[in-house]
Amino acid sequence: MATLFSCPPFVYSAPMPEFPAPVVRQAAPADLDALVHLEQASFPGDHLSRRQYRHHLGSASARILVAECGTQDLAGALVLLFRRGTRVARVYSLATAAAMRGRGIASHLLTVAETVAREHGCRALRLEVRSDNAAAIALYRRAGYRPIGTRANYYEDGADAWRFEKSLQPAIARATGK
């Protein structure tokens, strides 16, 4: 049975009544076709390949979270990576089906990814986002991510990326350094 994730009620606000709440679970090999389709439909370039998804599905250093909502088979997906020797996780990809945008799917996936990263012992979560992706930048800022740098010519079309980070430690731990 797939592992289901839920958000703590104090972190995730309920969706608007006309939209059912997304169910987030860890992706399974049976999701491979849907993951590749969502990735290709969501991004004009820099796609994760079928081979990369297959690798991440079987990797101990990655978690692929998928959101299902109502009749939409795959409302969204998030690839979360962990590196040995560091307590910083990375959101490698976050995609929402076009028909499901604006319904809190990406926010919900991000919140669940933060919970998974904390459970994995991570102290922070980092990501890169296209500098021209205003909607994603607004999402990350609302979720408490702060810019920490840029990467010039990061994407295959030459677009720059902004780097963002969010501390996963409670405010008291950050203040005391523990």
Secondary structure, DSSP 8 states (H G I E B T S, - for coil): ---EE---TTTS----TTS---EEEE--GGGHHHHHHHHHHH-SS----HHHHHHHHT-TTEEEEEEEETTEEEEEEEEEE--TT-SEEEEEEEEE-GGGTTSSHHHHHHHHHHHHHHHTT-SEEEEEEETT-HHHHHHHHHTT-EEEEEETT-STTS--EEEEEEE-S-HHHHHHT-
